[in-house]
Structures are given as C-alpha cells and as structure tokens.
Amino acid sequence: MRFFTTAVLMGFITSITAAQEKKPAYPPTKTDNVVDILHGVKIVDPYRWLEDGNSDATKAWVEEQNKLTQTILGKVPGREKIRERLGSLLEIGSLGTPTPRKGRYFYTKREGTQNQPVLFMREGLHGKDRVLLDINELSKEGTVALDWYFPSRDGKLLAYGLSKDGSEVSTLHIRNVDTGKDLPDKIERTRACSLAWQPDNEGFYYTRYPAAGSVPKGKENYYRHVYYHFLGGDPQKDYKVFGDGRDPEDWPSIAMSPDGRWLAVNVHQGWAKSEVYVTGLRDNPPKFYTIAEKTNALFDVIARNDRFYIHTNDGAPRYRVYELDNKVPGKDWSDRTKWKEIIPQGNDKLEGIVPIGEYLVAEYMHDAANELRLLDRAGKLVENVKLPTLGTIAGMGGEWDGNELLFGFQSFNVAPSIYRIDLKTRKQELWGRVETPIKPDDYVVEQIKYKSKDGTLVPMFLTYKKGIKKDGTNPTLLYGYGGFNISLTPTFATTRFLFLDKGGVLAIANRRGGGEYGEDWHRAGMLDKKQNTFDDFIYAAEWLIDNKVTNKKKLAIQGGSNGGLLMGAVTTQRPELFQCVVCQVPLLDMTRFHKFLIARLWMPEYGNPDKEADFKWIHAYSPYQKVKEGTAYPATLITTAASDSRVDPLHARKMAARMQAASSGTRPILLRQETRAGHGAGKPRGLILDEQTDIWSFVFSQLGVQ
C-alpha cells in the first residue's frame, strides 16, 4: 500500500478542487438579437442562427464543441478500460423474432464485431440457416442499415428497405429468396414502409412519400400515401390507392386478408386517434368503406378471409377486441351493433392479438411487464403461456393458417431468446438465444411503486448486482421516456452491465404519458397534462434519495428523443436534484418544434404552438426558454446527430449554447454531434462503441465511479 504525506495529499485534493471550480473554456458563441412575440409573449432566441445546420458558421461552431467534448472526456481516468469493457459487451449479439412463411423462417442476427445484423433464412424448422442479406458487405463503416423487410406469403420473394447514415429514408428492393439476387424493382422514399404482398406475388401494396417538388415546399416528410406496384413495373407509374384529400400528417398503414380479397388501411392521426377503412380488391370499381372514423380513440383492424378483428380502446382504455363478419354489407361496417365483442376489457392492458389457425394469441401488459395468453377464436382462455420471468415479449411470428407461434423474450438480466409453441400439442421449446457470459442470477430485478406529486402511484424497476447495500451511496442512473403511448418494459441492454458491475443501480420509472396502463395513463401525460410526466420523474429521483438508494451527488439521469425533452424539462425545473444529465437526440425548443423535419406528426401529443391555448402549456415547460442566467446546472452531455431525420439537431445545439452561457456552475455542459448517424435506428456497432464510451466516461467521471 502506498502512503502519502499530509502535504502531498492536501496538495492533490486542492488541485482537484481547483479544477472543479474552474468553468470549462467554452468556444465563443455569437448571439443574435432575435425576438418573437407569440400570443403576446416575448420569446428571446439569441441562438436562432444555430438552426441552420448547413451554414459554415454552424459547422465551425459544432466542430469546436466536439473538440472540447473529446478533450474533456478523453482525459477521464480509466477511459480505455471503459472502452475495452464496452467493446466486449457489444460483442454480445442480437436475435430477431422469426417470421415464418410456408416452412421458411426469416430472421436477423448479429454476432461478435459485426456492425449490423445479418438477415437469415432457415429452410425448415430444423434446417440450415442461409445468409439472405448481409448489409455489412455494403459499407465498411457499417453505415448502411436494414430498416425493414416483408417476405411474400409463400416465402419466395422478399421486399426490404435500406438507408444510409441513420437517415431512415429507405429505398425499397426486392430479392428472389431462392437465387439470392435482387430484381430490377427499386422504389425511393419508403421510410417506415408498410407493405402487403398479393397472394400470387404479382405485386404488392405499400406506402411511400412524395418526391420533392410534387408537394408544397418543406412538406416532403408528410403526405404518406398507399400505392400499388406491379413487379417489373415503373414505380413512377404505380397507382395511388389511398391518401388523396387527407391531412398531410395522416399516417396510413396497411393489412391484407390472406386470400387477397380485402385491404384494410389503418390511418393514425397521432398516438391517441386513428381511423380505419377497408376496400374489396375484387370489387369493380373498388370502394373504401368506413369501419371507424372521427372518434377520439385508437382502432386497429386485422383482416381475415371471413372476418375482421378490431382492436380498440374506444370506451375501453385498456383495450378490447371485436369481431366483424365481412358478409355484412360494407355500408354497415361502422354500425357498432354489427360488431361482436369477443375479448372484453380486463384489468390488464391488452396490447394486441395475433390470429394463428384456430387460436388468438393475446399479448397483455401487467404492471409494465408482458404476459401471453392463448385464446380460442371466440376469445375464451385456453391457457396462460409460461414465460421465463418478469420481462418483455419482443415480437410474435405466426401464419394465419399455421400451427406454431414464435415469440421473442428478454428482461433486464435475460438476453434475447426465441421460443416456439406447437399449437397442436402446446409444447414449448427454445428456438434460439443470444449467447452471453452474463449470468442472470448475479443481478436483482425488483419493482416498487412510489407516489408522485398528485398522489398517483407510479411503478419503477430497479436493477443491481447482488450484494448491493441501500445505504445512500450507490451510483444510480435514472432513465425515463414517458410519452407517445410507449411503455418501458424490462429489456436487455448490454452496455448497462458496465455500470451494474461497478456497483451501479439502474432505475426505470414508468411514468404517465407511456402506455403501461392503457390510454388513460397515456392521456394523463400528454398535451396540457405533460407536466405530470416531469413530476413523475422528479418524484422518482426523490424516492431514490429518500429511500437510501443513492444521493444527489451520485444520481445521473438519462433519456432520448421525447426522453431528451424530459431531461431538459427536469434539469431546468430542478437543477439541484441531479449530479449529471445525459440528454440524447432531444426536443428542447418546444415553441418552434413543429417547424422542422417530421415534427408536425407530434402535435397531437404535444399540441400546436401556433394555437394560443396550446402555446400556454408548451411555453410553461419548454426547456430552451426556461434556462435561467446564474443557475448552477448539473453536468450535462447533450448528444445529437447530423443525419437525424426525426428530431432536428438544432435543439441540441441551441440548448448547449444557452446552458453554457447561463450556467454559474463549474460542471461541464457538453455537446456531442455525430456526423454519420441519425436518431439511433441502424447505428453501427463501431459508432455505438464510440458514443457509449463517451457517455459512460462522462457518467463515471461525474459520479466518481472507478
């Protein structure tokens, strides 16, 4: 053991303290005298110039910010060990839930140092796996991503989408499964495509966006319409099936009955309302009939040859399922007296159903964890499917006339696994799993409930290594999202084990705005109720401190996208509560969010700042406007990416500039803007390793983790 003299030790401590008391030398940032008057309110925006990501001035500023961030994070003690450990954790691969098609199984898998998952096809249940598409061969850096894929009903053709640099702006391709070669067909602007093959493989229905110049300027990200494509035909001549005359922000997706007779179009208008229309494809002329419209609720229709299944929260916030006999004349399909309720609302949220053969497989959510139930076609319970532990159903695969169910499962301490159930014998077996050195029994997963500001009980998961004592000194990461009806269920994230194995505690709060308890829970955290989501998060942090899990100096918080908005809101509302903040791909200037990229799609969730009533609640929490001069803000790392086609990087840039200028504290406010990445989907392993090394170096340095 090495001993220090008192003088040496005091000098060492003094040098650290001096470094901590010195504010980072931020790059010079000019300000503009930009002032807007919105609904009578003065809005000062000194960093409006940073909205232009293509300007030379902005690019130069970002480059200097990135240099500062790398300089500071590059000096974190133990950074190389952090990177080395993360590298080994990222070698733990991934496994997608298979899509069965007439004896063929399509699925993705990533192993070792591969940047992107590889698409495989297995011939027969116990047959050989064959590489169908390895996009790692398309880019040495791994910046080409497989966005989505749809096998034909006979498994002989595959439609798939590729995009570059995380843009998610997909180009559609068609691959012959037997030969492994692509057909000449190629269709641009098929972002997040919904696609339905004709049973005879003659062609398919699909969604795409308009070409620049064919719609009003700046609207290319909207007007998603449904088209039909004949194989071998010119995509420019594909005929439009659905979408004309509708609001630009409408989001149609499609489903076809197995016999090709019926085409259902589910049109989402935000995350709390949708409409459904169905047409008979053999009718002459084809005509769309209404199943549901102009109702403030969600509807989703599954088309079968002889019936439609309607999954809805109309009058049932935890959802129910109706059956509609399609022999009823189309003009009467919206008549609720023609609908037959087969799965009534229960105590748990009904996430959805998958009809397979004579069964309906129902996925439920109970206290933010999934359950599976096997029902007959009348909706009666046959049996509860046994799951390994508290966890998440990560996809289900089955055929309408099949006799097997494949489903993915994972949890905080359980790597992704695929299970298969023979529906004839109801025997369950392991189909495949991700190999990992992580031992589930080494970790504790528990769920608690705490009271929020208004007394609402909110659940929260805690994960930590066995042996941890709750003495108020544990480094803790509190993660949150809370919006868009999205639920935070137990998922396996390999990089978090770096933190857990260092004695860290992972806390995930299932706040209002998510979908954990149905539509009432969602609506309690959207629009004018958005402050509830921030309060729920703040009270989660206070519970962790009051119950001796951690203390303010050991508490980090993290969130991305809508969760990035959460980070900005709670940081500006309670800056003294957290030691450090990781704010990823965030929305932060909420008075202008709707003016950029695809953000008008989110107005049903947040509101429209152009409307005075909506502006009042938006302005009340908008983080960029709530930054206050002379406030000691926690250490903050704001991450974004130049190719993000969802949330414009301008939010991160403007917030970083404003916090750097305003903060009276000495803890760093850092910006990290990636150049060849987007919102997060399709990010290659190499870029993930770089980003995670920076994030965990930042968190470890602020929480004193060694």
C-alpha positions in Angstrom: 0.0 0.0 0.0 1.3 3.5 -0.9 1.1 6.2 1.7 1.0 10.0 1.0 2.3 12.7 3.4 -0.3 15.1 4.6 1.2 17.9 2.5 1.2 15.8 -0.7 -2.4 14.6 0.0 -3.7 18.2 0.7 -2.0 19.4 -2.5 -3.6 16.6 -4.5 -7.1 17.5 -3.1 -6.5 21.2 -3.7 -5.6 20.6 -7.3 -8.8 18.6 -7.9 -10.9 21.2 -6.2 -9.4 24.0 -8.2 -10.1 22.1 -11.4 -13.7 21.5 -10.4 -14.1 25.2 -9.5 -12.9 26.3 -13.0 -15.6 26.7 -15.6 -14.7 25.0 -18.9 -13.3 27.3 -21.6 -16.3 27.0 -24.0 -15.9 28.0 -27.6 -17.0 31.6 -28.3 -20.6 31.7 -29.4 -22.2 34.7 -31.0 -25.7 35.9 -30.1 -28.3 37.5 -32.3 -31.0 39.9 -31.2 -33.9 37.7 -32.3 -37.2 38.3 -30.5 -40.6 36.8 -31.4 -43.9 37.9 -29.9 -46.1 34.7 -29.7 -49.6 35.2 -28.4 -48.5 38.3 -26.6 -45.5 36.6 -25.0 -41.9 37.9 -25.7 -39.7 35.0 -26.8 -35.9 35.8 -26.9 -33.9 33.5 -29.1 -30.2 34.5 -29.2 -29.1 31.3 -30.9 -31.5 31.2 -33.8 -28.6 31.1 -36.2 -27.7 27.6 -34.9 -30.8 26.3 -36.5 -29.1 26.3 -39.9 -27.1 23.1 -39.8 -25.7 23.7 -43.3 -24.1 27.1 -42.7 -20.3 27.3 -42.4 -20.7 29.2 -39.1 -22.7 26.4 -37.5 -20.4 23.7 -38.8 -17.4 25.5 -37.4 -19.1 26.0 -34.1 -20.1 22.3 -33.9 -16.5 21.3 -34.7 -15.2 23.4 -31.8 -17.8 22.0 -29.5 -16.9 18.4 -30.5 -13.2 19.2 -29.9 -14.0 20.5 -26.4 -16.1 17.4 -25.6 -13.4 15.0 -26.7 -10.7 16.9 -24.9 -12.6 16.7 -21.6 -13.9 13.2 -22.0 -10.5 12.0 -23.3 -8.9 12.8 -20.0 -11.3 10.8 -17.9 -9.2 8.3 -15.8 -9.8 4.7 -16.9 -11.4 5.7 -20.2 -9.5 3.0 -22.1 -10.7 0.3 -19.7 -14.3 1.6 -20.1 -13.9 1.3 -23.9 -12.4 -2.2 -23.7 -15.2 -3.5 -21.5 -17.9 -1.9 -23.7 -16.3 -3.5 -26.7 -16.6 -6.9 -25.2 -20.2 -6.2 -24.1 -21.1 -5.1 -27.6 -19.8 -8.4 -28.9 -22.9 -9.9 -27.3 -25.1 -10.1 -30.3 -28.8 -9.7 -31.2 -31.5 -12.1 -32.4 -34.8 -11.1 -34.1 -38.1 -12.9 -33.8 -38.5 -15.1 -36.9 -41.2 -14.5 -39.5 -42.5 -18.0 -40.7 -43.6 -18.4 -44.3 -44.6 -21.9 -45.5 -41.7 -23.7 -43.9 -39.2 -20.9 -44.2 -38.1 -18.7 -41.3 -36.8 -15.2 -41.8 -34.9 -13.5 -39.0 -32.0 -11.2 -38.2 -28.9 -12.0 -36.1 -25.8 -10.0 -35.2 -22.7 -11.6 -33.7 -19.3 -10.5 -32.4 -17.9 -7.4 -34.1 -20.4 -7.2 -36.9 -21.7 -3.6 -37.3 -25.2 -4.6 -38.5 -27.5 -7.6 -38.1 -27.5 -10.1 -40.9 -30.8 -11.3 -42.4 -31.0 -15.1 -42.5 -33.5 -17.6 -43.9 -33.8 -21.1 -42.4 -35.3 -23.8 -44.6 -37.5 -25.9 -42.4 -37.8 -25.9 -38.6 -34.5 -27.7 -38.0 -32.9 -26.9 -41.4 -29.8 -25.0 -42.3 -29.5 -21.2 -41.9 -28.6 -19.3 -45.1 -27.5 -15.7 -45.3 -30.1 -13.9 -47.3 -28.7 -10.4 -46.9 -25.5 -9.2 -45.2 -25.5 -5.4 -45.4 -22.1 -5.3 -43.6 -20.8 -6.0 -47.1 -22.3 -2.8 -48.4 -20.4 -0.4 -46.1 -17.0 -0.9 -44.4 -18.1 1.6 -41.7 -21.4 -0.2 -41.2 -23.5 3.0 -42.0 -25.9 1.2 -44.3 -28.9 -0.2 -42.3 -31.7 -2.7 -43.0 -34.8 -0.7 -42.0 -37.5 -3.3 -42.5 -38.4 -6.4 -44.5 -41.5 -8.2 -45.7 -41.4 -11.8 -47.0 -44.1 -12.8 -49.5 -46.8 -15.3 -48.3 -45.0 -18.2 -50.0 -41.6 -17.1 -48.8 -40.2 -16.8 -52.3 -39.7 -13.1 -52.5 -38.6 -10.5 -50.0 -39.2 -6.8 -50.0 -36.7 -4.9 -47.9 -35.6 -1.3 -47.2 -32.1 0.2 -46.9 -30.9 3.6 -45.8 -27.6 5.3 -45.2 -26.1 7.2 -42.2 -29.0 6.7 -39.9 -31.3 8.7 -42.1 -34.1 6.1 -42.2 -35.1 7.3 -45.6 -35.4 3.9 -47.1 -35.1 2.6 -50.6 -37.2 -0.5 -51.4 -35.6 -3.5 -53.0 -36.9 -6.9 -54.0 -34.9 -10.1 -53.5 -35.5 -13.5 -55.0 -35.1 -15.8 -52.0 -34.1 -18.9 -54.0 -31.4 -17.2 -56.0 -30.3 -14.5 -53.5 -30.4 -12.0 -56.3 -32.3 -8.7 -56.5 -35.0 -7.9 -59.1 -34.7 -4.6 -61.0 -37.5 -3.1 -59.0 -36.3 -0.2 -56.8 -38.5 2.4 -55.1 -37.3 5.5 -53.3 -38.8 7.4 -50.3 -40.3 4.3 -48.5 -39.4 5.3 -44.9 -41.0 3.1 -42.3 -42.8 1.3 -45.1 -46.0 -0.7 -44.6 -46.3 -3.4 -47.2 -48.7 -6.2 -48.2 -48.0 -8.8 -50.8 -50.6 -10.2 -53.2 -51.0 -13.9 -52.6 -49.8 -14.7 -56.2 -46.7 -12.4 -55.9 -47.9 -10.4 -58.9 -47.2 -7.2 -56.9 -47.8 -5.5 -53.5 -49.4 -2.6 -51.8 -47.1 -0.2 -50.0 -46.6 3.2 -48.5 -44.3 5.9 -49.7 -43.6 9.7 -49.6 -43.8 12.2 -52.4 -40.9 13.4 -54.4 -39.5 16.9 -53.8 -41.4 19.4 -55.9 -44.6 17.4 -56.1 -46.0 18.9 -52.8 -45.7 22.3 -51.2 -42.2 23.2 -50.3 -41.0 21.8 -46.9 -43.8 19.1 -46.9 -41.8 16.2 -48.4 -41.8 14.5 -45.0 -45.6 14.3 -45.0 -48.3 13.1 -47.4 -47.6 9.4 -46.8 -49.9 7.6 -49.3 -50.7 4.0 -50.3 -49.7 2.7 -53.8 -49.8 -0.5 -55.7 -46.7 -1.8 -57.5 -46.7 -4.5 -60.2 -43.4 -6.4 -60.2 -41.3 -5.3 -63.0 -43.3 -2.1 -63.5 -42.1 1.5 -63.4 -42.5 2.8 -59.8 -43.3 6.3 -61.2 -46.4 4.8 -62.7 -47.6 3.0 -59.6 -51.2 3.9 -59.0 -52.3 5.7 -55.8 -54.7 3.7 -53.8 -55.3 5.9 -50.7 -54.4 9.3 -49.4 -55.7 12.0 -51.7 -57.5 14.8 -49.9 -56.4 13.8 -46.4 -54.4 15.8 -43.9 -50.6 15.7 -44.7 -49.9 14.4 -41.3 -52.1 11.3 -41.6 -50.1 8.1 -41.3 -51.7 5.1 -43.1 -50.5 1.5 -42.7 -52.0 -1.5 -44.5 -53.0 -5.1 -44.0 -54.5 -7.6 -46.4 -56.6 -10.6 -45.9 -54.8 -13.9 -46.7 -56.9 -14.5 -49.8 -56.2 -11.1 -51.2 -59.8 -10.1 -51.1 -59.7 -7.3 -48.5 -57.3 -4.4 -48.0 -57.5 -2.6 -44.6 -56.0 0.9 -44.2 -55.3 1.9 -40.6 -54.8 5.7 -40.5 -53.1 7.0 -37.4 -53.6 10.7 -36.5 -51.1 10.9 -33.7 -50.7 8.4 -30.9 -54.2 8.7 -29.5 -56.5 8.6 -32.5 -56.9 6.5 -35.7 -59.3 5.7 -38.4 -59.9 2.5 -40.4 -61.1 1.9 -43.9 -61.5 -1.4 -45.9 -61.9 -2.0 -49.6 -62.8 -5.1 -51.6 -59.9 -5.6 -54.0 -62.1 -7.6 -56.4 -64.9 -5.1 -56.5 -65.4 -3.1 -59.6 -64.9 -0.3 -59.1 -63.1 -0.6 -55.7 -64.6 1.5 -52.9 -63.4 2.1 -49.4 -65.9 1.5 -46.6 -65.6 3.0 -43.2 -65.1 0.9 -40.1 -64.1 3.7 -37.7 -63.6 7.5 -38.1 -64.0 10.8 -36.3 -63.7 9.1 -32.9 -61.1 10.2 -30.4 -59.8 6.6 -29.9 -57.4 4.1 -31.4 -58.6 1.3 -33.8 -56.5 -1.4 -35.5 -58.0 -3.9 -37.9 -56.7 -7.4 -38.8 -58.3 -8.6 -42.0 -59.1 -12.3 -42.3 -60.9 -14.0 -45.2 -64.2 -14.2 -43.4 -64.0 -11.6 -40.7 -62.2 -8.5 -39.3 -60.8 -8.3 -35.9 -60.9 -4.8 -34.4 -58.6 -4.0 -31.5 -59.6 -0.7 -29.9 -59.6 1.5 -26.7 -62.8 3.2 -27.6 -64.8 3.1 -24.3 -62.1 0.7 -23.0 -58.8 2.4 -22.1 -57.2 -1.0 -21.5 -58.5 -2.2 -24.9 -60.8 -4.9 -26.1 -61.4 -6.8 -29.4 -64.4 -7.0 -31.6 -65.2 -9.4 -34.5 -67.0 -8.2 -37.6 -68.4 -10.6 -40.1 -67.5 -9.2 -43.5 -70.6 -10.7 -45.1 -72.3 -7.7 -43.6 -72.7 -5.0 -46.3 -69.8 -2.6 -46.3 -72.0 0.4 -45.8 -72.9 -1.1 -42.3 -69.4 -1.8 -41.1 -69.3 1.3 -38.9 -72.5 0.2 -37.2 -71.4 -0.9 -33.8 -74.5 -3.2 -33.5 -72.8 -5.3 -36.2 -69.7 -5.7 -34.1 -69.4 -8.6 -31.7 -67.2 -8.2 -28.6 -65.1 -11.3 -28.2 -62.4 -10.1 -25.8 -63.7 -7.6 -23.3 -61.6 -5.1 -21.4 -59.9 -6.6 -18.4 -57.7 -5.4 -15.5 -54.6 -5.6 -17.6 -53.9 -3.7 -20.9 -54.5 -5.8 -24.0 -51.5 -4.9 -26.2 -52.8 -6.8 -29.3 -53.6 -10.1 -30.8 -52.2 -12.4 -33.5 -54.6 -14.8 -35.1 -52.9 -18.2 -35.9 -55.0 -21.1 -37.1 -57.8 -21.8 -34.6 -56.2 -19.6 -31.9 -55.9 -15.9 -31.0 -52.6 -15.2 -29.2 -53.2 -12.2 -26.9 -50.3 -10.1 -25.5 -51.1 -8.3 -22.2 -49.3 -5.9 -20.0 -49.4 -6.2 -16.2 -47.5 -3.6 -14.2 -45.2 -2.8 -17.1 -44.3 -6.4 -17.9 -45.8 -8.6 -20.6 -47.9 -11.7 -20.4 -49.1 -14.1 -23.2 -52.5 -15.8 -23.2 -53.7 -18.4 -25.7 -57.4 -17.9 -26.6 -59.7 -19.7 -28.9 -61.4 -17.9 -31.8 -64.3 -17.0 -29.6 -61.9 -15.2 -27.2 -62.1 -17.8 -24.5 -58.9 -18.5 -22.5 -57.2 -21.8 -23.4 -54.1 -21.3 -21.3 -51.6 -18.8 -20.0 -48.3 -19.1 -21.7 -45.4 -19.7 -19.3 -42.7 -17.1 -19.5 -39.2 -17.4 -18.0 -39.5 -14.4 -15.7 -40.7 -10.9 -15.5 -40.0 -9.5 -18.9 -40.9 -8.3 -22.4 -42.4 -10.0 -25.4 -40.1 -8.9 -28.3 -42.2 -9.7 -31.3 -44.5 -12.6 -32.3 -44.4 -14.6 -35.5 -47.1 -16.9 -37.0 -49.1 -17.6 -40.1 -52.9 -17.2 -40.4 -53.3 -20.9 -41.3 -50.3 -22.2 -39.3 -50.0 -24.2 -36.2 -47.0 -22.6 -34.5 -46.2 -19.5 -32.5 -42.7 -18.0 -32.3 -42.1 -15.2 -29.8 -39.1 -13.2 -28.5 -38.5 -12.7 -24.9 -36.0 -10.7 -22.8 -35.6 -9.0 -19.5 -33.1 -6.7 -17.7 -30.9 -9.7 -16.9 -32.0 -12.2 -19.5 -30.6 -12.0 -23.1 -33.0 -12.1 -26.1 -34.4 -15.6 -26.6 -36.8 -17.1 -29.1 -39.4 -19.7 -28.1 -41.6 -21.8 -30.3 -45.0 -23.3 -29.3 -46.6 -26.1 -31.3 -50.2 -25.1 -31.1 -51.4 -28.7 -31.7 -49.6 -30.1 -28.8 -48.9 -26.8 -27.0 -45.4 -27.9 -26.3 -43.0 -25.0 -25.8 -39.3 -25.2 -26.8 -36.3 -22.9 -27.1 -35.8 -21.9 -30.8 -32.7 -19.9 -30.3 -31.0 -17.4 -27.9 -28.2 -14.9 -27.8 -25.1 -16.4 -26.2 -23.8 -14.2 -23.4 -21.4 -14.5 -20.4 -24.0 -12.5 -18.4 -25.4 -14.7 -15.6 -29.0 -13.7 -14.7 -28.7 -14.9 -11.1 -25.9 -12.4 -10.4 -28.4 -9.5 -10.6 -31.5 -8.4 -8.7 -34.6 -7.0 -10.5 -37.3 -5.5 -8.3 -40.3 -3.3 -8.9 -41.5 -0.7 -6.4 -44.3 1.9 -6.6 -44.0 5.5 -5.4 -46.3 8.4 -5.0 -46.0 11.3 -7.5 -46.8 14.9 -6.8 -50.6 14.4 -7.0 -50.6 11.1 -5.2 -50.6 8.9 -8.3 -48.8 5.6 -7.8 -46.1 5.1 -10.4 -44.1 1.9 -10.8 -40.3 1.8 -11.1 -37.9 -1.0 -11.9 -34.6 -1.3 -10.0 -31.8 -3.5 -11.3 -28.5 -4.0 -9.5 -25.9 -6.6 -8.7 -26.4 -8.9 -5.7 -24.8 -7.7 -2.5 -25.5 -4.0 -3.1 -26.5 -2.2 0.2 -29.0 0.6 0.1 -27.0 3.0 2.2 -27.5 6.1 0.2 -24.1 5.9 -1.6 -24.8 3.9 -4.7 -24.1 5.5 -8.1 -27.5 5.4 -9.7 -28.8 6.0 -13.3 -32.5 7.0 -13.6 -33.8 6.5 -17.1 -37.1 7.8 -18.5 -39.3 8.4 -21.6 -42.9 9.0 -20.8 -44.8 9.7 -24.0 -46.4 8.6 -27.2 -48.1 5.6 -25.6 -44.7 3.8 -25.4 -44.1 1.5 -22.5 -40.7 1.0 -20.8 -40.7 -2.8 -20.2 -37.8 -4.9 -19.0 -35.2 -5.1 -21.8 -31.7 -6.4 -22.2 -29.2 -3.6 -22.8 -25.6 -5.0 -22.9 -23.8 -1.7 -22.2 -25.6 -1.1 -18.9 -23.7 -4.1 -17.4 -20.6 -1.9 -17.4 -22.4 0.3 -14.8 -24.1 -2.6 -12.9 -20.8 -4.4 -12.5 -19.3 -1.3 -10.9 -22.0 -1.3 -8.2 -24.4 0.9 -10.1 -28.2 0.9 -9.8 -30.4 1.2 -12.8 -33.8 2.8 -12.2 -36.5 3.0 -14.8 -39.7 4.9 -14.0 -42.9 4.0 -15.9 -44.3 7.5 -15.9 -47.6 8.8 -17.2 -47.6 9.5 -20.9 -46.4 6.0 -21.6 -48.7 3.0 -22.4 -48.1 0.8 -19.4 -51.7 1.0 -18.0 -53.6 1.9 -21.2 -54.9 5.0 -22.8 -55.9 6.8 -19.5 -52.2 6.5 -18.4 -51.1 7.9 -21.8 -53.5 10.8 -21.9 -52.5 11.8 -18.3 -49.1 12.7 -19.7 -49.8 14.4 -23.0 -50.9 17.9 -24.2 -51.9 20.0 -21.2 -51.1 17.2 -18.8 -47.4 16.9 -19.9 -46.2 18.3 -16.6 -47.3 15.1 -15.0 -44.6 13.2 -16.7 -41.9 15.6 -15.4 -43.4 15.5 -11.9 -43.4 11.7 -12.0 -39.7 11.7 -12.9 -38.7 14.2 -10.2 -40.6 12.3 -7.6 -38.8 9.1 -8.7 -35.5 10.8 -8.1 -36.6 12.0 -4.7 -37.8 8.4 -3.8 -34.4 7.0 -4.7 -32.7 9.6 -2.4 -35.3 9.3 0.5 -35.1 5.5 0.4 -31.3 5.4 0.6 -30.7 4.0 -2.8 -28.5 7.0 -3.7 -27.9 10.7 -3.0 -27.9 13.8 -5.2 -24.1 13.6 -5.8 -24.4 10.0 -7.0 -27.5 10.5 -9.2 -27.3 10.6 -13.0 -30.4 10.8 -15.3 -30.7 9.8 -19.0 -33.3 10.0 -21.7 -33.5 10.3 -25.5 -35.9 11.9 -28.1 -39.1 12.5 -26.1 -37.0 11.4 -23.1 -34.5 14.1 -24.2 -37.3 16.6 -23.7 -37.8 15.1 -20.3 -34.2 15.6 -19.5 -34.3 19.3 -20.5 -37.5 19.9 -18.5 -36.4 18.3 -15.2 -33.0 19.9 -15.5 -34.4 23.4 -15.9 -37.1 22.8 -13.2 -34.9 21.0 -10.6 -31.2 21.6 -11.4 -30.1 21.0 -7.9 -31.5 17.4 -7.8 -29.1 15.7 -10.2 -25.3 15.4 -10.4 -25.3 14.8 -14.2 -27.6 14.6 -17.2 -27.3 12.6 -20.4 -29.7 14.2 -22.9 -29.9 12.4 -26.2 -31.4 13.5 -29.6 -33.7 15.8 -27.7 -36.6 18.1 -28.4 -35.9 21.3 -26.4 -37.2 24.5 -28.1 -40.9 23.5 -28.0 -42.1 26.8 -29.2 -40.7 26.0 -32.7 -40.5 22.2 -32.7 -43.3 21.8 -35.2 -41.4 23.7 -37.9 -38.7 21.1 -38.6 -38.4 17.7 -40.2 -41.4 15.4 -39.3 -42.3 17.2 -36.1 -45.8 18.2 -37.2 -46.7 14.5 -36.7 -46.2 15.0 -33.0 -48.6 17.9 -32.5 -51.4 15.5 -31.3 -49.0 14.6 -28.5 -47.6 18.0 -27.5 -50.0 20.5 -29.0 -49.6 23.2 -31.7 -47.6 26.3 -30.5 -49.4 28.3 -33.2 -52.6 27.9 -31.1 -52.8 30.2 -28.1 -54.3 27.6 -25.7 -51.7 25.0 -26.6 -48.9 27.6 -26.5 -49.6 28.4 -22.9 -48.9 24.9 -21.6 -46.0 24.3 -24.1 -44.3 27.6 -23.1 -44.7 26.8 -19.5 -42.2 23.9 -19.7 -40.2 24.4 -22.9 -36.7 23.8 -21.7 -34.8 26.2 -24.0 -36.9 29.1 -22.8 -36.6 28.0 -19.1 -32.8 28.2 -18.9 -32.0 30.9 -16.3 -28.9 33.0 -16.0 -26.9 32.4 -12.9 -28.1 28.9 -12.2 -25.7 26.2 -11.3 -26.7 23.5 -13.7 -25.7 19.8 -13.4 -23.0 18.4 -15.6 -24.8 17.9 -18.9 -23.9 15.9 -22.1 -26.2 16.6 -25.0 -25.9 14.2 -27.9 -27.3 14.6 -31.4 -26.5 13.5 -35.0 -26.3 15.4 -38.3 -28.4 12.8 -40.2 -31.3 12.7 -37.7 -34.4 12.8 -39.8 -36.8 12.8 -36.8 -35.6 15.4 -34.3 -33.6 18.2 -35.8 -30.1 18.6 -34.2 -30.8 22.4 -33.8 -32.5 21.6 -30.5 -29.3 20.2 -29.0 -27.1 23.0 -30.5 -29.2 25.8 -29.2 -29.7 24.3 -25.7 -25.9 23.6 -25.3 -25.1 27.2 -26.3 -27.7 28.6 -23.9 -26.8 26.5 -20.9 -23.1 27.1 -21.4 -23.7 30.9 -21.3 -26.2 30.8 -18.4 -24.7 28.3 -16.0 -23.0 29.7 -12.9 -21.6 26.3 -12.0 -18.3 24.7 -12.9 -19.7 21.4 -14.1 -19.3 21.0 -17.9 -22.1 21.5 -20.4 -21.0 19.5 -23.4 -22.4 18.9 -26.9 -21.6 15.8 -29.0 -22.8 15.9 -32.6 -22.2 12.7 -34.6 -21.6 13.2 -38.4 -22.7 9.9 -39.9 -25.6 8.8 -37.7 -29.3 9.6 -37.2 -31.9 9.3 -34.5 -30.5 5.9 -33.4 -32.0 3.3 -35.6 -29.5 1.3 -37.6 -26.5 2.8 -35.9 -23.4 0.5 -36.5 -21.5 -1.2 -33.6 -18.5 1.0 -34.2 -20.4 4.3 -33.7 -22.3 2.8 -30.8 -19.0 1.9 -29.1 -17.7 5.5 -29.7 -20.8 7.0 -28.3 -21.2 4.7 -25.3 -17.5 5.2 -24.4 -18.2 9.0 -24.2 -21.4 8.6 -22.3 -20.1 6.3 -19.7 -16.8 8.2 -19.4 -18.9 11.3 -18.6 -21.2 9.5 -16.1 -18.3 7.7 -14.3 -16.3 10.9 -14.0 -19.3 12.8 -12.5 -20.4 10.1 -10.1 -16.9 9.1 -9.0 -17.2 5.6 -10.4 -13.8 3.9 -10.8 
